[in-house]
Amino acid sequence: MFGRLRAWGSGKGKLVDVLFVAPLLLLCLAAAGNIANGSHPPGAHGLNYLEYTAMSAALLVPLLWRRSHPVPVFAIIALVSFFQWLAPVQPLPANIAVLVALYSVVSGCALRWSLAAGAIVELGIVLLLLRYGTMSAFSLASASVFMVATWIAGIYASTRRRYLEGLEERAERAERERDQQARIAAAAERARIARELHDVVAHNVSVMIVQADGAGYAIDADPEQARRAVRTISSTGRQALAEMRRLVGVLRQDDGSEEEYAPQPGVADLDGLLLHIRQSGLPVEYTVTGTACDLSEGVQLVIYRLVQEALTNTLKHGGPGTHARVEMEYGPREVHLRVTDDGRGAAAPRGIDGHGLIGMRERVAMYDGSVHASPSPGGGFQVTARLPVARAA
């Protein structure tokens, strides 16, 4: 039952505080007729209705913030009670707020605050006994029972809350570790499936090559056999394409989104990329030297991504007034790419030095190339890459 009450009140903090103060308010209203202008302990002054209401409100209203600000609330109520003792004004039912504030401090604050609050309440008990009662070990022990019980209840609540928080933290950590282990296991299984599908695709491609060679030899001597080889190549190619799509699908399962098969950007798309970069505020010059050759789609994609990454980092970190230059040179056996800018260079951190460069190195390494990124000697930043020429079939 208490667990359901705590769950209900977890999102209704202020309402719970009001409901908690309500019984104390009813108790004060019920005792108003007997206390105001009535009997009171020797040496204490009585209160009229207005004074009684004001004093009770000063003691009870701060309790509405006892959970969010326990120490200030306890300090206010303790000060009001101390001024009440100095008046001297008789003890009121609203003075129970001292014990409530004590419980809030003990259950929600560090041990040093709990000890300080307990000592203050005990001092208040001593002062009351000195003025309105008889100071003795028995009377002090009897009056301190309520304070000690409240203090112990607060310590128990604090310990239980920390225990429950520890359980929740361990449960969350165990859940995260379980999810992480599941992701690791799924990634390992996808990697195994990918290796197996790679072997299937490689075998299909090998069959296609053998059949293509056979068709080339038999096309004049035996056209029918050449036609059968071509049909085998077509069928095997479709199977290889289907397996390749499955392979890519397995490797992309972590993305959580479905992607359509579409042509990847290449060298011919650099003009559009540079136009977009210029519209973003970065002037870019683009020069091509050497005799252009037919590059494979993979190499063209690497060149496009390299230029895109380098210019994006120039936009982010180059600073105002930066200019960039993209140079691509076709050699007899290699393609050289150079992206430079005259921005802040080494003065600003670059994404190309982190995961961006790692990704470019991986892409370039697939085609036995190399990439290097560093500040330019005369200022600015440069990214250079070398890719062996791979002519499209």
Backbone hydrogen bonds, N-H to C=O, Kabsch-Sander energy under -0.5 kcal/mol:
donor,donor_aa,acceptor,acceptor_aa,energy
5,L,1,M,-2.1
6,R,2,F,-2.6
7,A,3,G,-2.3
8,W,4,R,-2.4
9,G,5,L,-2.4
10,S,6,R,-0.9
11,G,8,W,-0.5
12,K,9,G,-1.0
16,V,12,K,-2.3
17,D,13,G,-2.0
18,V,14,K,-2.2
19,L,15,L,-2.5
20,F,16,V,-2.0
21,V,17,D,-1.9
22,A,18,V,-1.6
24,L,20,F,-0.5
25,L,21,V,-2.2
26,L,22,A,-2.4
27,L,23,P,-2.3
28,C,24,L,-2.2
29,L,25,L,-2.2
30,A,26,L,-2.4
31,A,27,L,-1.7
32,A,28,C,-0.5
32,A,29,L,-0.8
35,I,31,A,-1.8
36,A,32,A,-2.2
37,N,47,L,-1.6
38,G,35,I,-1.9
39,S,34,N,-0.5
44,A,41,P,-1.9
45,H,88,P,-2.3
52,Y,48,N,-2.8
53,T,49,Y,-2.6
54,A,50,L,-2.4
55,M,51,E,-2.6
56,S,52,Y,-2.5
57,A,53,T,-2.5
58,A,54,A,-2.3
59,L,55,M,-1.3
60,L,56,S,-2.3
61,V,57,A,-2.6
63,L,60,L,-1.5
64,L,61,V,-2.1
65,W,62,P,-2.0
66,R,63,L,-1.6
69,H,65,W,-2.6
73,V,69,H,-2.0
74,F,70,P,-2.4
75,A,71,V,-2.5
76,I,72,P,-2.4
77,I,73,V,-2.4
78,A,74,F,-2.6
79,L,75,A,-2.3
80,V,76,I,-2.6
81,S,77,I,-2.3
82,F,78,A,-2.2
83,F,79,L,-2.6
84,Q,80,V,-2.1
85,W,81,S,-1.9
86,L,82,F,-2.0
87,A,83,F,-1.5
89,V,84,Q,-3.1
90,Q,45,H,-1.4
95,N,92,L,-1.7
96,I,93,P,-1.7
97,A,94,A,-2.1
98,V,95,N,-1.9
99,L,96,I,-0.7
100,V,96,I,-1.7
101,A,97,A,-2.8
102,L,98,V,-2.3
103,Y,99,L,-2.5
104,S,100,V,-2.0
105,V,101,A,-2.1
106,V,102,L,-2.6
107,S,103,Y,-2.6
108,G,104,S,-1.3
109,C,105,V,-1.9
114,S,110,A,-1.8
115,L,111,L,-2.8
116,A,112,R,-2.1
117,A,113,W,-2.7
118,G,114,S,-2.4
119,A,115,L,-2.3
120,I,116,A,-2.1
121,V,117,A,-2.3
122,E,118,G,-2.3
123,L,119,A,-2.2
124,G,120,I,-2.1
125,I,121,V,-2.0
126,V,122,E,-2.1
127,L,123,L,-2.3
128,L,124,G,-2.2
129,L,125,I,-2.3
130,L,126,V,-2.3
131,R,127,L,-1.6
132,Y,128,L,-3.3
133,G,128,L,-0.6
133,G,129,L,-1.2
136,S,134,T,-0.7
140,L,136,S,-2.6
141,A,137,A,-2.4
142,S,138,F,-2.8
143,A,139,S,-2.5
144,S,140,L,-1.8
145,V,141,A,-0.7
145,V,142,S,-0.7
147,M,143,A,-0.5
148,V,144,S,-2.8
149,A,145,V,-2.8
150,T,146,F,-2.4
151,W,147,M,-2.6
152,I,148,V,-2.7
153,A,149,A,-2.4
154,G,150,T,-2.2
155,I,151,W,-2.3
156,Y,152,I,-2.6
157,A,153,A,-2.4
158,S,154,G,-2.6
159,T,155,I,-2.8
160,R,156,Y,-2.7
161,R,157,A,-2.5
162,R,158,S,-2.4
163,Y,159,T,-2.3
164,L,160,R,-2.7
165,E,161,R,-2.8
166,G,162,R,-2.4
167,L,163,Y,-2.3
168,E,164,L,-2.7
169,E,165,E,-2.6
170,R,166,G,-2.7
171,A,167,L,-2.6
172,E,168,E,-2.7
173,R,169,E,-2.7
174,A,170,R,-2.8
175,E,171,A,-2.3
176,R,172,E,-2.7
177,E,173,R,-2.8
178,R,174,A,-2.4
179,D,175,E,-2.6
180,Q,176,R,-2.6
181,Q,177,E,-2.8
182,A,178,R,-2.3
183,R,179,D,-2.5
184,I,180,Q,-2.7
185,A,181,Q,-2.7
186,A,182,A,-2.7
187,A,183,R,-2.7
188,A,184,I,-2.6
189,E,185,A,-2.4
190,R,186,A,-2.6
191,A,187,A,-2.4
192,R,188,A,-2.1
193,I,189,E,-2.6
194,A,190,R,-2.8
195,R,191,A,-2.2
196,E,192,R,-2.2
197,L,193,I,-2.9
198,H,194,A,-2.4
199,D,195,R,-1.9
200,V,196,E,-1.9
201,V,197,L,-2.8
202,A,198,H,-2.8
203,H,199,D,-2.2
204,N,200,V,-2.3
205,V,201,V,-2.5
206,S,202,A,-2.2
207,V,203,H,-2.3
208,M,204,N,-2.2
209,I,205,V,-2.3
210,V,206,S,-2.4
211,Q,207,V,-2.7
212,A,208,M,-2.5
213,D,209,I,-2.5
214,G,210,V,-2.4
215,A,211,Q,-2.7
216,G,212,A,-2.1
217,Y,213,D,-1.8
218,A,214,G,-2.1
219,I,215,A,-1.1
221,A,217,Y,-0.5
222,D,218,A,-2.3
226,A,222,D,-1.9
227,R,223,P,-2.5
228,R,224,E,-2.1
229,A,225,Q,-2.1
230,V,226,A,-2.4
231,R,227,R,-2.4
232,T,228,R,-2.2
233,I,229,A,-2.5
234,S,230,V,-2.5
235,S,231,R,-2.6
236,T,232,T,-3.1
237,G,233,I,-2.6
238,R,234,S,-2.0
239,Q,235,S,-2.0
240,A,236,T,-2.6
241,L,237,G,-2.5
242,A,238,R,-2.4
243,E,239,Q,-2.6
244,M,240,A,-2.4
245,R,241,L,-2.2
246,R,242,A,-2.0
247,L,243,E,-2.4
248,V,244,M,-2.7
249,G,245,R,-2.5
250,V,246,R,-2.3
251,L,247,L,-2.0
252,R,248,V,-1.2
253,Q,250,V,-1.1
255,D,252,R,-1.5
256,G,253,Q,-0.7
269,D,266,G,-1.2
270,L,267,V,-1.8
273,L,269,D,-1.9
274,L,270,L,-3.0
275,L,271,D,-2.1
276,H,272,G,-2.0
277,I,273,L,-2.2
278,R,274,L,-2.6
279,Q,275,L,-2.2
280,S,276,H,-1.0
281,G,278,R,-1.6
282,L,277,I,-1.7
285,E,324,A,-1.9
287,T,326,V,-2.5
289,T,328,M,-2.4
291,T,330,Y,-0.5
292,A,290,G,-0.7
295,L,293,C,-0.8
296,S,390,A,-2.3
300,Q,296,S,-2.3
301,L,297,E,-2.2
302,V,298,G,-1.9
303,I,299,V,-2.3
304,Y,300,Q,-2.4
305,R,301,L,-2.7
306,L,302,V,-2.3
307,V,303,I,-2.3
308,Q,304,Y,-2.5
309,E,305,R,-2.7
310,A,306,L,-2.4
311,L,307,V,-2.5
312,T,308,Q,-2.0
313,N,309,E,-1.9
314,T,310,A,-1.6
315,L,311,L,-2.3
316,K,312,T,-1.8
317,H,313,N,-2.5
318,G,314,T,-2.5
322,T,319,G,-1.0
324,A,283,P,-2.5
325,R,340,T,-2.6
326,V,285,E,-3.4
327,E,325,R,-0.5
327,E,338,R,-3.0
328,M,287,T,-2.2
329,E,336,H,-3.0
330,Y,289,T,-2.7
331,G,329,E,-0.7
331,G,334,E,-3.1
335,V,387,L,-3.2
336,H,329,E,-2.8
337,L,385,A,-2.5
338,R,327,E,-2.6
339,V,383,V,-2.8
340,T,325,R,-2.5
341,D,381,F,-1.9
342,D,323,H,-1.6
344,R,318,G,-0.9
347,A,344,R,-1.9
348,A,345,G,-1.3
353,D,350,R,-1.1
354,G,351,G,-1.7
356,G,351,G,-1.4
357,L,351,G,-0.7
358,I,354,G,-1.9
359,G,355,H,-2.6
360,M,356,G,-2.2
361,R,357,L,-2.8
362,E,358,I,-2.2
363,R,359,G,-2.2
364,V,360,M,-3.0
365,A,361,R,-2.8
366,M,362,E,-1.1
367,Y,364,V,-1.5
368,D,365,A,-1.7
369,G,364,V,-2.2
370,S,386,R,-2.0
372,H,384,T,-3.0
374,S,382,Q,-2.2
376,S,380,G,-1.6
379,G,376,S,-1.5
381,F,341,D,-1.0
382,Q,374,S,-2.4
383,V,339,V,-2.7
384,T,372,H,-2.9
385,A,337,L,-2.6
386,R,370,S,-2.8
387,L,335,V,-2.4
389,V,333,R,-2.9
392,A,294,D,-1.0
